[in-house]
Amino acid sequence: QVQLVESGGGLVQAGGSLRLSCAASGLTFRITAMGWFRQAPGKEREFVGAITWTGGAPYYEDSVKGRVTISRDKAKNTVYLQMNSVKVEDTAAYYCAARDFYRDVRSSDFGYWGQGTQVTVSS
């Protein structure tokens, strides 16, 4: 099993930046990729992007491309989400996810989930 714990959420002003972290523990050697999702109130969970654990370019959904950077620190078993020029519509609970099976980096198929961290963007 893999456990995931997100941190870094909170209140951000529109136009500012945020950085979320997700620390993995447990059977981390099995992780093949990690990703980020978000869910705004009253909306379905949305895939933000992902990064493979072995390297290669991250994937970003069109809705956030150009504003988001996903990176990972394998030594710390941690993945990060950096978002710039945040907008009020970025307000959501952000979830980290991991998988221990192989999929294309663009796949939103994950088996492990964190509890989420709330991000609220004020105007």
C-alpha positions as CSV (number, residue, x, y, z in Angstrom):
1,Q,0.0,0.0,0.0
2,V,1.0,3.6,-0.6
3,Q,-0.1,6.4,1.7
4,L,-0.3,10.0,0.4
5,V,-0.4,13.2,2.4
6,E,-0.9,16.6,0.8
7,S,0.1,19.9,2.3
8,G,0.4,23.5,1.3
9,G,-3.2,24.5,0.7
10,G,-4.8,27.6,2.1
11,L,-6.0,31.1,1.0
12,V,-4.3,32.7,-1.9
13,Q,-5.0,36.0,-3.7
14,A,-5.9,36.0,-7.3
15,G,-2.8,36.5,-9.4
16,G,-0.6,34.9,-6.8
17,S,1.1,31.5,-6.7
18,L,0.7,28.4,-4.7
19,R,2.8,25.3,-4.1
20,L,1.3,22.0,-3.0
21,S,3.3,19.1,-1.8
22,C,2.4,15.4,-1.6
23,A,4.5,13.0,0.5
24,A,4.2,9.3,-0.2
25,S,5.0,6.6,2.3
26,G,4.6,2.9,2.5
27,L,5.5,0.8,-0.6
28,T,6.9,3.8,-2.5
29,F,9.2,1.7,-4.6
30,R,6.2,0.5,-6.4
31,I,5.1,3.9,-7.6
32,T,5.2,4.4,-11.3
33,A,3.5,7.8,-11.5
34,M,1.9,10.5,-9.4
35,G,-0.7,13.0,-10.3
36,W,-2.9,15.8,-9.1
37,F,-6.6,16.3,-9.3
38,R,-9.0,19.0,-8.1
39,Q,-12.6,19.2,-7.2
40,A,-14.5,22.5,-7.0
41,P,-17.7,22.7,-5.1
42,G,-20.6,21.2,-7.0
43,K,-18.3,19.9,-9.8
44,E,-16.7,16.6,-10.7
45,R,-13.2,15.8,-9.9
46,E,-10.9,17.1,-12.6
47,F,-7.5,15.7,-13.6
48,V,-4.8,18.4,-13.5
49,G,-1.7,16.5,-14.6
50,A,0.8,13.8,-13.8
51,I,4.5,12.9,-13.7
52,T,6.1,9.5,-14.1
53,W,8.4,8.4,-11.4
54,T,11.2,7.4,-13.7
55,G,11.5,10.7,-15.5
56,G,10.1,12.2,-18.7
57,A,8.0,15.3,-19.3
58,P,5.0,15.8,-17.1
59,Y,1.6,16.0,-18.5
60,Y,-0.9,18.9,-18.0
61,E,-4.5,19.2,-18.8
62,D,-5.3,22.1,-21.2
63,S,-7.2,23.9,-18.5
64,V,-4.0,24.5,-16.5
65,K,-1.3,24.3,-19.1
66,G,1.1,27.2,-18.9
67,R,0.3,27.9,-15.3
68,V,1.1,24.7,-13.6
69,T,4.3,22.8,-13.0
70,I,4.4,19.3,-11.6
71,S,7.7,18.1,-10.3
72,R,9.0,15.3,-8.1
73,D,11.8,14.6,-5.6
74,K,12.3,10.8,-5.7
75,A,14.7,11.0,-2.7
76,K,11.9,12.5,-0.6
77,N,9.1,10.5,-2.3
78,T,7.4,13.8,-2.8
79,V,5.6,15.4,-5.7
80,Y,4.8,19.1,-6.0
81,L,2.3,21.2,-7.8
82,Q,3.3,24.8,-8.5
83,M,0.5,27.0,-9.8
84,N,1.1,30.6,-10.9
85,S,-1.4,33.4,-11.8
86,V,-4.1,31.7,-9.8
87,K,-7.7,32.5,-10.5
88,V,-10.8,32.4,-8.4
89,E,-11.9,29.5,-10.5
90,D,-8.9,27.5,-9.2
91,T,-10.6,27.3,-5.9
92,A,-11.0,23.6,-5.1
93,A,-9.9,20.7,-3.0
94,Y,-6.7,19.4,-4.5
95,Y,-5.9,15.7,-4.4
96,C,-2.7,13.9,-4.9
97,A,-2.8,10.4,-6.5
98,A,-0.3,7.6,-7.2
99,R,-0.4,4.4,-9.2
100,D,1.7,1.3,-9.1
101,F,0.8,0.0,-12.6
102,Y,2.0,1.3,-15.9
103,R,-0.1,3.8,-18.0
104,D,0.7,6.6,-20.3
105,V,1.6,9.7,-18.4
106,R,-1.6,11.3,-19.7
107,S,-3.7,8.6,-18.0
108,S,-6.0,9.7,-15.1
109,D,-6.1,6.1,-13.8
110,F,-4.7,6.0,-10.3
111,G,-5.1,3.6,-7.4
112,Y,-4.0,5.6,-4.4
113,W,-5.4,8.9,-3.1
114,G,-4.6,11.5,-0.6
115,Q,-7.2,13.2,1.7
116,G,-6.9,16.4,-0.2
117,T,-6.0,20.0,0.7
118,Q,-8.2,23.0,0.2
119,V,-7.1,25.9,-1.9
120,T,-9.2,29.0,-1.8
121,V,-8.4,31.9,-4.2
122,S,-9.8,35.3,-3.2
123,S,-10.5,38.1,-5.7
